[in-house]
Amino acid sequence: MTFIIKVNTFMGRPPGRIQDRPFQMRLSNEFLKRLDEWRLRQPDLPSRAESIRRLTTAMLQVLDKDPDNKGAKPKKRKVG
């Protein structure tokens, strides 16, 4: 009898990227919900950690182009 074990190669850290500093943070349920909604719209469904890396990198690039943050005003959100 032969057994075939299928290994999920999509789990774990992305290949070729080294994150050598662990970082933990606490997030509200609302933040996690919005993050998960964003993740679901991505074609490759990144992990929560990868999603935060991507969003942070994108925002830092925006701020590098507009260091005084004069280009855009933050949207006002309803609370409640």
Secondary structure by P-SEA (a helix, b strand, c coil): cbbbbbbcccccccccccccbbbbbcccaaaaaaaaaaaaaccccccaaaaaaaaaaaaaaaaaaccccccccbbbbbcc
